[in-house]
């Protein structure tokens, strides 16, 4: 199911209708590792690789938007919310 949802979101577009933000909100709960476990199950590693690829793809798209920002064009509220969620989930992945 994880792969199907990821493929659907990717085909729709990460920036359309806040798909990227919604995806990240759901995935925060999918990737949570209980604090009492020292390691993750091997079968979940593929899930993390896919998720890391999605985060990388979204960050590259945001990087391009940020480079284009000038006095006439600014980041939208949706872009800023997406950046916020990327920051939160990146912190949680590292923690």
Jmol script that loads the backbone (N, CA, C; Angstrom):
load data "model"
ATOM      1  N   UNK A   1       0.829  -1.194   0.000  1.00  0.00           N
ATOM      2  CA  UNK A   1       0.000   0.000   0.000  1.00  0.00           C
ATOM      3  C   UNK A   1       0.874   1.259   0.000  1.00  0.00           C
ATOM      4  N   UNK A   2       1.983   1.202   0.720  1.00  0.00           N
ATOM      5  CA  UNK A   2       2.896   2.343   0.794  1.00  0.00           C
ATOM      6  C   UNK A   2       3.366   2.761  -0.594  1.00  0.00           C
ATOM      7  N   UNK A   3       3.773   1.787  -1.409  1.00  0.00           N
ATOM      8  CA  UNK A   3       4.256   2.082  -2.751  1.00  0.00           C
ATOM      9  C   UNK A   3       3.140   2.640  -3.630  1.00  0.00           C
ATOM     10  N   UNK A   4       1.938   2.102  -3.494  1.00  0.00           N
ATOM     11  CA  UNK A   4       0.808   2.577  -4.301  1.00  0.00           C
ATOM     12  C   UNK A   4       0.471   4.027  -3.993  1.00  0.00           C
ATOM     13  N   UNK A   5       0.463   4.374  -2.717  1.00  0.00           N
ATOM     14  CA  UNK A   5       0.161   5.755  -2.316  1.00  0.00           C
ATOM     15  C   UNK A   5       1.251   6.689  -2.829  1.00  0.00           C
ATOM     16  N   UNK A   6       2.497   6.261  -2.708  1.00  0.00           N
ATOM     17  CA  UNK A   6       3.617   7.082  -3.182  1.00  0.00           C
ATOM     18  C   UNK A   6       3.536   7.302  -4.687  1.00  0.00           C
ATOM     19  N   UNK A   7       3.247   6.249  -5.437  1.00  0.00           N
ATOM     20  CA  UNK A   7       3.120   6.370  -6.886  1.00  0.00           C
ATOM     21  C   UNK A   7       1.963   7.289  -7.271  1.00  0.00           C
ATOM     22  N   UNK A   8       0.858   7.170  -6.574  1.00  0.00           N
ATOM     23  CA  UNK A   8      -0.303   8.021  -6.860  1.00  0.00           C
ATOM     24  C   UNK A   8       0.038   9.486  -6.613  1.00  0.00           C
ATOM     25  N   UNK A   9       0.668   9.765  -5.500  1.00  0.00           N
ATOM     26  CA  UNK A   9       1.036  11.148  -5.182  1.00  0.00           C
ATOM     27  C   UNK A   9       2.039  11.697  -6.193  1.00  0.00           C
ATOM     28  N   UNK A  10       3.024  10.876  -6.558  1.00  0.00           N
ATOM     29  CA  UNK A  10       4.039  11.317  -7.514  1.00  0.00           C
ATOM     30  C   UNK A  10       3.416  11.610  -8.880  1.00  0.00           C
ATOM     31  N   UNK A  11       2.475  10.781  -9.287  1.00  0.00           N
ATOM     32  CA  UNK A  11       1.860  10.997 -10.597  1.00  0.00           C
ATOM     33  C   UNK A  11       0.930  12.213 -10.600  1.00  0.00           C
ATOM     34  N   UNK A  12       0.359  12.524  -9.450  1.00  0.00           N
ATOM     35  CA  UNK A  12      -0.509  13.695  -9.340  1.00  0.00           C
ATOM     36  C   UNK A  12       0.317  14.974  -9.299  1.00  0.00           C
ATOM     37  N   UNK A  13       1.439  14.913  -8.615  1.00  0.00           N
ATOM     38  CA  UNK A  13       2.305  16.083  -8.464  1.00  0.00           C
ATOM     39  C   UNK A  13       2.377  16.477  -7.004  1.00  0.00           C
ATOM     40  N   UNK A  14       3.588  16.611  -6.504  1.00  0.00           N
ATOM     41  CA  UNK A  14       3.784  16.881  -5.079  1.00  0.00           C
ATOM     42  C   UNK A  14       3.298  18.268  -4.664  1.00  0.00           C
ATOM     43  N   UNK A  15       3.169  19.184  -5.601  1.00  0.00           N
ATOM     44  CA  UNK A  15       2.786  20.559  -5.261  1.00  0.00           C
ATOM     45  C   UNK A  15       1.326  20.870  -5.581  1.00  0.00           C
ATOM     46  N   UNK A  16       0.630  19.938  -6.192  1.00  0.00           N
ATOM     47  CA  UNK A  16      -0.779  20.168  -6.527  1.00  0.00           C
ATOM     48  C   UNK A  16      -1.635  19.794  -5.321  1.00  0.00           C
ATOM     49  N   UNK A  17      -2.520  20.679  -4.945  1.00  0.00           N
ATOM     50  CA  UNK A  17      -3.484  20.449  -3.863  1.00  0.00           C
ATOM     51  C   UNK A  17      -2.792  20.021  -2.567  1.00  0.00           C
ATOM     52  N   UNK A  18      -1.586  20.517  -2.341  1.00  0.00           N
ATOM     53  CA  UNK A  18      -0.833  20.210  -1.116  1.00  0.00           C
ATOM     54  C   UNK A  18      -0.594  18.715  -0.925  1.00  0.00           C
ATOM     55  N   UNK A  19      -0.461  17.987  -2.024  1.00  0.00           N
ATOM     56  CA  UNK A  19      -0.244  16.535  -1.950  1.00  0.00           C
ATOM     57  C   UNK A  19       1.016  16.222  -1.143  1.00  0.00           C
ATOM     58  N   UNK A  20       2.098  16.948  -1.392  1.00  0.00           N
ATOM     59  CA  UNK A  20       3.352  16.702  -0.677  1.00  0.00           C
ATOM     60  C   UNK A  20       3.202  16.860   0.818  1.00  0.00           C
ATOM     61  N   UNK A  21       2.530  17.904   1.244  1.00  0.00           N
ATOM     62  CA  UNK A  21       2.318  18.143   2.674  1.00  0.00           C
ATOM     63  C   UNK A  21       1.462  17.048   3.288  1.00  0.00           C
ATOM     64  N   UNK A  22       0.402  16.683   2.611  1.00  0.00           N
ATOM     65  CA  UNK A  22      -0.485  15.630   3.126  1.00  0.00           C
ATOM     66  C   UNK A  22       0.251  14.291   3.198  1.00  0.00           C
ATOM     67  N   UNK A  23       1.044  13.999   2.186  1.00  0.00           N
ATOM     68  CA  UNK A  23       1.830  12.768   2.161  1.00  0.00           C
ATOM     69  C   UNK A  23       2.786  12.736   3.355  1.00  0.00           C
ATOM     70  N   UNK A  24       3.484  13.844   3.596  1.00  0.00           N
ATOM     71  CA  UNK A  24       4.428  13.900   4.704  1.00  0.00           C
ATOM     72  C   UNK A  24       3.735  13.750   6.057  1.00  0.00           C
ATOM     73  N   UNK A  25       2.563  14.339   6.199  1.00  0.00           N
ATOM     74  CA  UNK A  25       1.824  14.208   7.450  1.00  0.00           C
ATOM     75  C   UNK A  25       1.485  12.752   7.736  1.00  0.00           C
ATOM     76  N   UNK A  26       1.057  12.021   6.722  1.00  0.00           N
ATOM     77  CA  UNK A  26       0.719  10.611   6.901  1.00  0.00           C
ATOM     78  C   UNK A  26       1.983   9.786   7.140  1.00  0.00           C
ATOM     79  N   UNK A  27       3.029  10.070   6.375  1.00  0.00           N
ATOM     80  CA  UNK A  27       4.248   9.273   6.471  1.00  0.00           C
ATOM     81  C   UNK A  27       4.972   9.454   7.798  1.00  0.00           C
ATOM     82  N   UNK A  28       4.738  10.551   8.484  1.00  0.00           N
ATOM     83  CA  UNK A  28       5.337  10.725   9.820  1.00  0.00           C
ATOM     84  C   UNK A  28       4.932   9.579  10.728  1.00  0.00           C
ATOM     85  N   UNK A  29       3.715   9.126  10.603  1.00  0.00           N
ATOM     86  CA  UNK A  29       3.236   8.027  11.443  1.00  0.00           C
ATOM     87  C   UNK A  29       3.692   6.668  10.915  1.00  0.00           C
ATOM     88  N   UNK A  30       3.901   6.580   9.619  1.00  0.00           N
ATOM     89  CA  UNK A  30       4.340   5.321   9.027  1.00  0.00           C
ATOM     90  C   UNK A  30       5.786   5.013   9.425  1.00  0.00           C
ATOM     91  N   UNK A  31       6.639   6.030   9.475  1.00  0.00           N
ATOM     92  CA  UNK A  31       8.057   5.790   9.719  1.00  0.00           C
ATOM     93  C   UNK A  31       8.443   5.806  11.190  1.00  0.00           C
ATOM     94  N   UNK A  32       7.529   6.123  12.075  1.00  0.00           N
ATOM     95  CA  UNK A  32       7.896   6.185  13.489  1.00  0.00           C
ATOM     96  C   UNK A  32       8.385   4.836  13.989  1.00  0.00           C
ATOM     97  N   UNK A  33       9.575   4.827  14.557  1.00  0.00           N
ATOM     98  CA  UNK A  33      10.172   3.640  15.152  1.00  0.00           C
ATOM     99  C   UNK A  33      10.017   3.761  16.659  1.00  0.00           C
ATOM    100  N   UNK A  34       9.450   2.754  17.304  1.00  0.00           N
ATOM    101  CA  UNK A  34       9.326   2.822  18.762  1.00  0.00           C
ATOM    102  C   UNK A  34      10.691   3.019  19.421  1.00  0.00           C
ATOM    103  N   UNK A  35      10.734   3.820  20.458  1.00  0.00           N
ATOM    104  CA  UNK A  35      11.992   4.153  21.124  1.00  0.00           C
ATOM    105  C   UNK A  35      12.649   2.958  21.797  1.00  0.00           C
ATOM    106  N   UNK A  36      11.885   1.918  22.098  1.00  0.00           N
ATOM    107  CA  UNK A  36      12.449   0.776  22.815  1.00  0.00           C
ATOM    108  C   UNK A  36      13.134  -0.234  21.890  1.00  0.00           C
ATOM    109  N   UNK A  37      13.059  -0.027  20.571  1.00  0.00           N
ATOM    110  CA  UNK A  37      13.710  -0.928  19.625  1.00  0.00           C
ATOM    111  C   UNK A  37      15.051  -0.342  19.188  1.00  0.00           C
ATOM    112  N   UNK A  38      16.069  -1.188  19.162  1.00  0.00           N
ATOM    113  CA  UNK A  38      17.399  -0.721  18.767  1.00  0.00           C
ATOM    114  C   UNK A  38      17.556  -0.674  17.253  1.00  0.00           C
ATOM    115  N   UNK A  39      16.858  -1.561  16.550  1.00  0.00           N
ATOM    116  CA  UNK A  39      16.981  -1.618  15.092  1.00  0.00           C
ATOM    117  C   UNK A  39      15.601  -1.734  14.452  1.00  0.00           C
ATOM    118  N   UNK A  40      15.581  -1.480  13.174  1.00  0.00           N
ATOM    119  CA  UNK A  40      14.347  -1.578  12.395  1.00  0.00           C
ATOM    120  C   UNK A  40      14.309  -2.933  11.702  1.00  0.00           C
ATOM    121  N   UNK A  41      13.129  -3.416  11.437  1.00  0.00           N
ATOM    122  CA  UNK A  41      12.974  -4.662  10.689  1.00  0.00           C
ATOM    123  C   UNK A  41      13.492  -4.448   9.273  1.00  0.00           C
ATOM    124  N   UNK A  42      14.172  -5.462   8.757  1.00  0.00           N
ATOM    125  CA  UNK A  42      14.786  -5.352   7.441  1.00  0.00           C
ATOM    126  C   UNK A  42      13.757  -5.093   6.341  1.00  0.00           C
ATOM    127  N   UNK A  43      12.560  -5.640   6.483  1.00  0.00           N
ATOM    128  CA  UNK A  43      11.541  -5.459   5.444  1.00  0.00           C
ATOM    129  C   UNK A  43      11.103  -3.999   5.313  1.00  0.00           C
ATOM    130  N   UNK A  44      11.333  -3.199   6.353  1.00  0.00           N
ATOM    131  CA  UNK A  44      10.940  -1.791   6.306  1.00  0.00           C
ATOM    132  C   UNK A  44      11.982  -0.907   5.634  1.00  0.00           C
ATOM    133  N   UNK A  45      13.174  -1.431   5.389  1.00  0.00           N
ATOM    134  CA  UNK A  45      14.224  -0.603   4.805  1.00  0.00           C
ATOM    135  C   UNK A  45      13.860  -0.099   3.416  1.00  0.00           C
ATOM    136  N   UNK A  46      13.173  -0.915   2.633  1.00  0.00           N
ATOM    137  CA  UNK A  46      12.745  -0.478   1.299  1.00  0.00           C
ATOM    138  C   UNK A  46      11.781   0.707   1.407  1.00  0.00           C
ATOM    139  N   UNK A  47      10.925   0.652   2.397  1.00  0.00           N
ATOM    140  CA  UNK A  47       9.982   1.750   2.630  1.00  0.00           C
ATOM    141  C   UNK A  47      10.744   3.046   2.907  1.00  0.00           C
ATOM    142  N   UNK A  48      11.786   2.977   3.700  1.00  0.00           N
ATOM    143  CA  UNK A  48      12.575   4.166   4.026  1.00  0.00           C
ATOM    144  C   UNK A  48      13.350   4.673   2.817  1.00  0.00           C
ATOM    145  N   UNK A  49      13.816   3.771   1.984  1.00  0.00           N
ATOM    146  CA  UNK A  49      14.512   4.190   0.765  1.00  0.00           C
ATOM    147  C   UNK A  49      13.569   4.949  -0.164  1.00  0.00           C
ATOM    148  N   UNK A  50      12.371   4.445  -0.323  1.00  0.00           N
ATOM    149  CA  UNK A  50      11.368   5.124  -1.162  1.00  0.00           C
ATOM    150  C   UNK A  50      11.052   6.488  -0.569  1.00  0.00           C
ATOM    151  N   UNK A  51      10.850   6.518   0.725  1.00  0.00           N
ATOM    152  CA  UNK A  51      10.502   7.774   1.386  1.00  0.00           C
ATOM    153  C   UNK A  51      11.637   8.788   1.257  1.00  0.00           C
ATOM    154  N   UNK A  52      12.869   8.343   1.433  1.00  0.00           N
ATOM    155  CA  UNK A  52      14.015   9.242   1.287  1.00  0.00           C
ATOM    156  C   UNK A  52      14.099   9.787  -0.135  1.00  0.00           C
ATOM    157  N   UNK A  53      13.771   8.967  -1.105  1.00  0.00           N
ATOM    158  CA  UNK A  53      13.764   9.405  -2.497  1.00  0.00           C
ATOM    159  C   UNK A  53      12.697  10.479  -2.727  1.00  0.00           C
ATOM    160  N   UNK A  54      11.537  10.300  -2.122  1.00  0.00           N
ATOM    161  CA  UNK A  54      10.459  11.292  -2.235  1.00  0.00           C
ATOM    162  C   UNK A  54      10.897  12.613  -1.608  1.00  0.00           C
ATOM    163  N   UNK A  55      11.469  12.558  -0.417  1.00  0.00           N
ATOM    164  CA  UNK A  55      11.934  13.776   0.261  1.00  0.00           C
ATOM    165  C   UNK A  55      12.982  14.473  -0.606  1.00  0.00           C
ATOM    166  N   UNK A  56      13.907  13.711  -1.165  1.00  0.00           N
ATOM    167  CA  UNK A  56      14.932  14.273  -2.033  1.00  0.00           C
ATOM    168  C   UNK A  56      14.304  14.963  -3.251  1.00  0.00           C
ATOM    169  N   UNK A  57      13.336  14.313  -3.871  1.00  0.00           N
ATOM    170  CA  UNK A  57      12.662  14.874  -5.053  1.00  0.00           C
ATOM    171  C   UNK A  57      11.946  16.187  -4.705  1.00  0.00           C
ATOM    172  N   UNK A  58      11.231  16.196  -3.611  1.00  0.00           N
ATOM    173  CA  UNK A  58      10.517  17.414  -3.201  1.00  0.00           C
ATOM    174  C   UNK A  58      11.508  18.530  -2.891  1.00  0.00           C
ATOM    175  N   UNK A  59      12.608  18.201  -2.208  1.00  0.00           N
ATOM    176  CA  UNK A  59      13.615  19.217  -1.885  1.00  0.00           C
ATOM    177  C   UNK A  59      14.245  19.814  -3.143  1.00  0.00           C
ATOM    178  N   UNK A  60      14.479  18.989  -4.150  1.00  0.00           N
ATOM    179  CA  UNK A  60      15.032  19.518  -5.402  1.00  0.00           C
ATOM    180  C   UNK A  60      14.065  20.485  -6.071  1.00  0.00           C
ATOM    181  N   UNK A  61      12.790  20.140  -6.066  1.00  0.00           N
ATOM    182  CA  UNK A  61      11.786  21.031  -6.657  1.00  0.00           C
ATOM    183  C   UNK A  61      11.699  22.342  -5.867  1.00  0.00           C
ATOM    184  N   UNK A  62      11.744  22.243  -4.538  1.00  0.00           N
ATOM    185  CA  UNK A  62      11.709  23.452  -3.713  1.00  0.00           C
ATOM    186  C   UNK A  62      12.965  24.299  -3.926  1.00  0.00           C
ATOM    187  N   UNK A  63      14.093  23.653  -4.091  1.00  0.00           N
ATOM    188  CA  UNK A  63      15.347  24.374  -4.344  1.00  0.00           C
ATOM    189  C   UNK A  63      15.208  25.228  -5.592  1.00  0.00           C
ATOM    190  N   UNK A  64      14.624  24.673  -6.628  1.00  0.00           N
ATOM    191  CA  UNK A  64      14.416  25.433  -7.869  1.00  0.00           C
ATOM    192  C   UNK A  64      13.483  26.616  -7.647  1.00  0.00           C
ATOM    193  N   UNK A  65      12.434  26.411  -6.845  1.00  0.00           N
ATOM    194  CA  UNK A  65      11.518  27.522  -6.552  1.00  0.00           C
ATOM    195  C   UNK A  65      12.228  28.615  -5.762  1.00  0.00           C
ATOM    196  N   UNK A  66      13.030  28.214  -4.782  1.00  0.00           N
ATOM    197  CA  UNK A  66      13.726  29.189  -3.939  1.00  0.00           C
ATOM    198  C   UNK A  66      14.724  29.993  -4.762  1.00  0.00           C
ATOM    199  N   UNK A  67      15.395  29.358  -5.698  1.00  0.00           N
ATOM    200  CA  UNK A  67      16.347  30.069  -6.563  1.00  0.00           C
ATOM    201  C   UNK A  67      15.653  31.125  -7.409  1.00  0.00           C
ATOM    202  N   UNK A  68      14.385  30.902  -7.745  1.00  0.00           N
ATOM    203  CA  UNK A  68      13.649  31.828  -8.601  1.00  0.00           C
ATOM    204  C   UNK A  68      12.991  32.965  -7.818  1.00  0.00           C
ATOM    205  N   UNK A  69      13.032  32.891  -6.501  1.00  0.00           N
ATOM    206  CA  UNK A  69      12.380  33.910  -5.683  1.00  0.00           C
ATOM    207  C   UNK A  69      13.129  35.235  -5.826  1.00  0.00           C
ATOM    208  N   UNK A  70      12.368  36.265  -6.082  1.00  0.00           N
ATOM    209  CA  UNK A  70      12.917  37.620  -6.125  1.00  0.00           C
ATOM    210  C   UNK A  70      11.843  38.572  -5.600  1.00  0.00           C
ATOM    211  N   UNK A  71      11.961  39.843  -5.889  1.00  0.00           N
ATOM    212  CA  UNK A  71      10.982  40.798  -5.373  1.00  0.00           C
ATOM    213  C   UNK A  71       9.577  40.572  -5.911  1.00  0.00           C
ATOM    214  N   UNK A  72       9.456  40.043  -7.123  1.00  0.00           N
ATOM    215  CA  UNK A  72       8.147  39.855  -7.741  1.00  0.00           C
ATOM    216  C   UNK A  72       7.520  38.501  -7.430  1.00  0.00           C
ATOM    217  N   UNK A  73       8.337  37.514  -7.113  1.00  0.00           N
ATOM    218  CA  UNK A  73       7.836  36.167  -6.857  1.00  0.00           C
ATOM    219  C   UNK A  73       8.272  35.745  -5.464  1.00  0.00           C
ATOM    220  N   UNK A  74       7.329  35.288  -4.658  1.00  0.00           N
ATOM    221  CA  UNK A  74       7.653  34.818  -3.316  1.00  0.00           C
ATOM    222  C   UNK A  74       7.138  33.399  -3.141  1.00  0.00           C
ATOM    223  N   UNK A  75       7.640  32.730  -2.127  1.00  0.00           N
ATOM    224  CA  UNK A  75       7.132  31.405  -1.807  1.00  0.00           C
ATOM    225  C   UNK A  75       5.714  31.539  -1.261  1.00  0.00           C
ATOM    226  N   UNK A  76       4.854  30.655  -1.668  1.00  0.00           N
ATOM    227  CA  UNK A  76       3.478  30.686  -1.182  1.00  0.00           C
ATOM    228  C   UNK A  76       3.411  30.126   0.231  1.00  0.00           C
ATOM    229  N   UNK A  77       2.298  30.347   0.882  1.00  0.00           N
ATOM    230  CA  UNK A  77       2.060  29.779   2.210  1.00  0.00           C
ATOM    231  C   UNK A  77       2.163  28.260   2.137  1.00  0.00           C
ATOM    232  N   UNK A  78       1.624  27.662   1.080  1.00  0.00           N
ATOM    233  CA  UNK A  78       1.688  26.209   0.910  1.00  0.00           C
ATOM    234  C   UNK A  78       3.134  25.720   0.813  1.00  0.00           C
ATOM    235  N   UNK A  79       3.973  26.477   0.094  1.00  0.00           N
ATOM    236  CA  UNK A  79       5.392  26.120   0.004  1.00  0.00           C
ATOM    237  C   UNK A  79       6.055  26.175   1.374  1.00  0.00           C
ATOM    238  N   UNK A  80       5.732  27.196   2.143  1.00  0.00           N
ATOM    239  CA  UNK A  80       6.325  27.347   3.473  1.00  0.00           C
ATOM    240  C   UNK A  80       5.860  26.245   4.423  1.00  0.00           C
ATOM    241  N   UNK A  81       4.609  25.842   4.315  1.00  0.00           N
ATOM    242  CA  UNK A  81       4.098  24.742   5.138  1.00  0.00           C
ATOM    243  C   UNK A  81       4.803  23.449   4.754  1.00  0.00           C
ATOM    244  N   UNK A  82       4.992  23.227   3.457  1.00  0.00           N
ATOM    245  CA  UNK A  82       5.691  22.038   2.988  1.00  0.00           C
ATOM    246  C   UNK A  82       7.125  22.020   3.518  1.00  0.00           C
ATOM    247  N   UNK A  83       7.813  23.147   3.475  1.00  0.00           N
ATOM    248  CA  UNK A  83       9.180  23.240   4.006  1.00  0.00           C
ATOM    249  C   UNK A  83       9.184  22.922   5.500  1.00  0.00           C
ATOM    250  N   UNK A  84       8.196  23.406   6.201  1.00  0.00           N
ATOM    251  CA  UNK A  84       8.084  23.127   7.638  1.00  0.00           C
ATOM    252  C   UNK A  84       7.932  21.630   7.903  1.00  0.00           C
ATOM    253  N   UNK A  85       7.062  20.979   7.143  1.00  0.00           N
ATOM    254  CA  UNK A  85       6.850  19.537   7.323  1.00  0.00           C
ATOM    255  C   UNK A  85       8.088  18.740   6.928  1.00  0.00           C
ATOM    256  N   UNK A  86       8.789  19.188   5.897  1.00  0.00           N
ATOM    257  CA  UNK A  86      10.036  18.521   5.515  1.00  0.00           C
ATOM    258  C   UNK A  86      11.065  18.632   6.638  1.00  0.00           C
ATOM    259  N   UNK A  87      11.125  19.777   7.280  1.00  0.00           N
ATOM    260  CA  UNK A  87      12.058  19.967   8.390  1.00  0.00           C
ATOM    261  C   UNK A  87      11.723  19.047   9.553  1.00  0.00           C
ATOM    262  N   UNK A  88      10.451  18.984   9.889  1.00  0.00           N
ATOM    263  CA  UNK A  88      10.007  18.143  11.015  1.00  0.00           C
ATOM    264  C   UNK A  88      10.310  16.683  10.736  1.00  0.00           C
ATOM    265  N   UNK A  89       9.951  16.210   9.577  1.00  0.00           N
ATOM    266  CA  UNK A  89      10.125  14.780   9.283  1.00  0.00           C
ATOM    267  C   UNK A  89      11.601  14.434   9.111  1.00  0.00           C
ATOM    268  N   UNK A  90      12.396  15.361   8.599  1.00  0.00           N
ATOM    269  CA  UNK A  90      13.843  15.115   8.497  1.00  0.00           C
ATOM    270  C   UNK A  90      14.452  15.002   9.891  1.00  0.00           C
ATOM    271  N   UNK A  91      14.033  15.843  10.806  1.00  0.00           N
ATOM    272  CA  UNK A  91      14.496  15.751  12.186  1.00  0.00           C
ATOM    273  C   UNK A  91      14.111  14.413  12.792  1.00  0.00           C
ATOM    274  N   UNK A  92      12.871  13.995  12.583  1.00  0.00           N
ATOM    275  CA  UNK A  92      12.407  12.736  13.154  1.00  0.00           C
ATOM    276  C   UNK A  92      13.139  11.545  12.547  1.00  0.00           C
ATOM    277  N   UNK A  93      13.454  11.608  11.269  1.00  0.00           N
ATOM    278  CA  UNK A  93      14.196  10.519  10.634  1.00  0.00           C
ATOM    279  C   UNK A  93      15.596  10.414  11.237  1.00  0.00           C
ATOM    280  N   UNK A  94      16.219  11.545  11.497  1.00  0.00           N
ATOM    281  CA  UNK A  94      17.575  11.536  12.063  1.00  0.00           C
ATOM    282  C   UNK A  94      17.575  11.133  13.535  1.00  0.00           C
ATOM    283  N   UNK A  95      16.535  11.472  14.217  1.00  0.00           N
ATOM    284  CA  UNK A  95      16.443  11.181  15.653  1.00  0.00           C
ATOM    285  C   UNK A  95      16.250   9.684  15.845  1.00  0.00           C
TER     286      UNK A  95
END
end "model"
wireframe off; spacefill off
backbone 0.3
color backbone group
